[in-house]
Structure formats: structure tokens, C-alpha cells
Amino acid sequence: MAAVERVRAEAALRESERRLRNVLDGMGEAFGLLDHDLRVITLNETALKLDGRPLEDIRGRPHREIYPGTEDSEMGRFYERALAERKPLSLE
């Protein structure tokens, strides 16, 4: 990839990340995005305020490590169900 193409691709990625952050942080409820191993990709501002830790302390870590004991909770069972069914689920 040429240097100019790389610079453009990096700028496009930063813009995409900025737009995603604006959407997430504009939500009124706490929201977290997890990967297929239940590692935290990101949390929105509302979720971070509830948690009290900076995103840098949370990002990339497994949910059950960040929130010990949740694997046996309703939320933990919900996450496992979403993974098993491989489809989006909603929890109120």
C-alpha cells in the first residue's frame, strides 16, 4: 500500500471511529460492545460513568474478569445464550 493510500485509509478509519463514538455516547442508556469471546471492545460514556473506571482499564478484557461473578447472573446467562444462538438479543 502506498504511503498516500495508507494515510487516507487511516484518516477514514479515524473518521469512522469518531462517528461510532458519537452514536454510542449519544445514547441515553449504558451500552457495551463485546467480541465473540466476551471481551470488551468499547463502552459508551453512560456505561463508563456507571462503572467508574476509564475505558483503558476495561478494553480488551473479558467481561467476567471485569465483573467477577456475573457469569452466574442473569446477564452472564444472557451473554452465553446470545453466543450459543448466534443472533442479536435484547435485555430490558
Secondary structure, 3 states (H helix, E strand, C coil): CCHHHHHHHHHHHHHHHHHHHHHHHCCCCCCEEECCCCEEEEECHHHHHHHCCCHHHCCCCEHHHHCCCHHHCHHHHHHHHHHHHCCCCCCC
